[in-house]
Amino acid sequence: MNYKSILSFSCFFLVSFFASTQNNSVLLVVNNDSITSEEFLKVYSKNLDLVKDEDQKDLDNYLELFIEYQLKLNEAKRLGLDKDQNYIKEFENYKRQLTRSYIAESKVTEALVKEAYDRMKLDVKAAHILVRLEENETDTLAAYNKALLLKERLQNEDLESLKEELHDGKSMFVEDLGYFSAFRMVYSFETMAYKTEVGTVSRPFRTKFGYHVVKVLDKRSSRGTMTAAHIMVANQQKDSTIIPEERIKTIYMKLESGDSFENLAKQFSDDKGSAAKGGELRPFKSGELSSLEFEEAVYSLKADGDISKPFETKFGWHIVKRLKLEPLADFESLKTTLQNRVKRDSRSKIINAALVEELRSKYMVKEDDMAKTYFVSIMNDDFFKRQWKLPEGFPTDKPIFSINEKHFTYQDFGKFLLGLQRNYFNKKEDYDLIYDRSYNNFFNASIIKFREENLVNENPEFAAILKEYQDGLLLFELMETQVWNRAVKDSIGLKTYHKNHAGEYQWNKRVEVIMASSSNKKELNIETEMFNLEGIELLRKEQSETGSDVIYTLGIFDVGSAKLPEELDLQENKAVIYEHNGSFHLIKVIRTIPSGPKTFEEARGQLTGDYQQSLEAEWLAELKQTYPVWVNQEVFNDLKRNY
């Protein structure tokens, strides 16, 4: 049995044991709020597998953390942070997102997930023309006819010519979209692109942006997930004597001479995030990068281990190495990820429609059959002038429909209609159509909201997750106001803390060096009088003219830096050749900078974090004096003994 199995079994045993024997036993009381051993153990068991600090897995230590958490929640409520409008807004946003994941119609979701996976197997290359139209626009005939006329032109004419003539970036868009896959476009556009045959143009179709015609230029199998490494020389350099294109070409010469890609990346790449890992980047798929040039260079490499020639992007000059190309994972491996993406995507409208039908069958729904006749009779042309009002004697309390025992009144729907007038301003339409569309939208929103409002009572798992987030968000607001912001703004306190703890903020010993690097040791026979700060620019010029693979570096490094050899001689103005990171390096130490205290500004980043911890410790001590805490030691000892 592996560790996770043992842990899962242990947690199951603990929860089962205490649920049956201790569920009414009060473990502790914080400010008159009682917490049972079962509540405590449920939180502990849930977090146990996430905690990396072994000390926090100890029950005594975890109890202390749990008490501090409860103290902070009490303080947050005392300060009224749970009434803050920003807090309420953020919590409601999260609640809506979480609710959607719990109320989605499962059968439709499953079908959309499978469809998305099948589409991920193919990349589509397309161009389109968009006739811009507002999402709520009801007069669509002119835009449709314009798109219909452009369909033939997109089929037969050159895209660049069409773009030059028609594209204005406002009412008309003509664009080459390149390759894309599932989730890269709004769902209706994606669907039309996948249905259209290569070389043909679709019929006009509408999205929230307007009417499109799309021409599919190519379809290819998914390129898969790429893992690659790169060496980058940034266009912006602190050392003004470095010419990025020449430097990357010199690095490429070293690669051709057999130098290690990983070692050169560690030594010379300006991408700090990947240099320490030999240039390795996080895995990515086609279409995910912000640079098409970079993507094409990587995917054009034929085999793992292949290396590109130097090329330029907007970030600088690169050499890339293909490390591993993985095909699309199987459906079961991606299923959970796809479910989450489907629920966030424009596909959610389809899910909502199916959900409404499911909820209709679940709840007791009664509708007023005479409502349409009444509302159509009271509508007039004022509706299209934003001047329409509910008439005298309007039956405000009459139910237009009810869900279970909750009534939705004529007044509720009347207010909904009043708010819609702005969408129909100067756009006359049939009253029956307006009513049908408005009633369906109002009913759908109402029944989904009814489900949302009752979900806490209907689903215990949902209620627990929501409560956990609510407390966590409240705690974040509290820490921000009481500790984090206070530490950042309290410059006097920061300076005092720095003064009292100056010995904790020290520079390591450092060296300023000139370094010449080459895979060929003979290339490092550099004249002594040239190997100085003034001579480097001349040496670089000479290196560029002769095609030498020597790379020159100026900089300040910590003694012990991975860029420097461990056996570096710290004697100043002494040039020595070392073998390090798979190359030879001629290094001259210009000066040594002894270890010593950091100034306030030099230490500020680390100092702020330490000062925050100090403030939090003092604040927690005050909270423990403010709010009474009682621990039932007998119950806690039983808990520890059984654990």
Helices and strands as residue ranges (DSSP letters): H 3-21, E 26-30, E 33-36, H 37-48, H 54-57, H 59-78, G 81-83, H 85-103, H 106-120, E 122-132, H 141-156, H 159-166, E 172-180, H 187-195, E 205-207, E 210-221, E 225-234, H 244-256, H 261-268, H 272-275, E 284-285, H 292-299, E 311-313, E 316-326, H 331-344, H 348-362, E 365-367, H 371-378, G 381-385, E 399-403, E 406-409, H 410-420, G 421-424, H 431-458, H 460-479, I 480-484, H 485-489, H 491-500, G 502-504, E 506-507, E 510-518, G 521-524, G 528-530, H 536-546, E 551-558, E 575-580, E 583-593, E 596-597, H 600-626, E 629-631, H 633-642
